[in-house]
């Protein structure tokens, strides 16, 4: 059974969260391949996930523009 792109993107973002630049690059890639409703889900998850990691919040600002 294949994983959804949303789940795959989320797992990649969790793995690269140690490096803000890499996190931003992977987030940009995810935004390009996800469907609109998946992007909404990802943004909701990111809002909660980045509460613990403020160094990653700059990536959200770049995506929301």
Wavefront OBJ file of the C-alpha trace (Angstrom):
o trace
v 0.000 0.000 0.000
v 1.450 3.359 -0.962
v 1.715 6.283 1.398
v 0.012 9.534 0.585
v 2.197 12.419 -0.527
v 1.014 14.326 2.532
v 2.327 11.652 4.903
v 5.527 11.297 2.933
v 6.144 15.064 2.932
v 5.448 15.284 6.629
v 7.926 12.518 7.425
v 10.626 14.176 5.289
v 10.052 17.503 7.018
v 10.354 15.871 10.424
v 13.643 14.240 9.411
v 15.235 17.461 8.125
v 13.959 19.753 10.872
v 17.459 19.916 12.385
v 18.498 22.263 9.529
v 16.254 25.293 8.809
v 17.617 25.788 5.269
v 17.040 22.174 4.300
v 13.617 22.304 5.952
v 12.675 25.322 3.796
v 13.836 23.590 0.610
v 11.880 20.430 1.395
v 8.817 22.474 2.297
v 8.973 24.239 -1.065
v 9.177 20.856 -2.816
v 6.188 19.577 -0.839
v 4.089 22.612 -1.743
v 4.756 21.952 -5.442
v 3.537 18.340 -5.386
v 0.680 18.393 -2.886
v -2.956 18.940 -3.732
v -4.640 22.084 -2.362
v -6.420 20.281 0.485
v -3.165 18.509 1.406
v -1.374 21.864 1.526
v -4.025 23.077 3.983
v -3.462 19.991 6.137
v 0.297 20.462 5.969
v 0.052 24.127 6.969
v -2.092 23.187 9.972
v 0.428 20.535 10.990
v 3.340 22.944 10.462
v 1.759 25.583 12.672
v 1.636 23.110 15.552
v 5.012 21.507 14.760
v 6.899 24.799 14.626
v 5.606 25.940 18.006
v 8.357 23.780 19.530
v 10.936 24.826 16.922
v 10.842 28.609 16.450
v 13.875 28.541 14.127
v 11.634 26.894 11.498
v 8.899 29.550 11.574
v 10.761 31.640 8.987
v 9.921 28.964 6.426
v 6.214 29.410 7.057
v 6.488 33.125 6.423
v 8.129 32.481 3.054
v 5.418 30.009 2.013
v 2.478 32.184 3.051
v 3.522 35.097 0.824
l 1 2 3 4 5 6 7 8 9 10 11 12 13 14 15 16 17 18 19 20 21 22 23 24 25 26 27 28 29 30 31 32 33 34 35 36 37 38 39 40 41 42 43 44 45 46 47 48 49 50 51 52 53 54 55 56 57 58 59 60 61 62 63 64 65
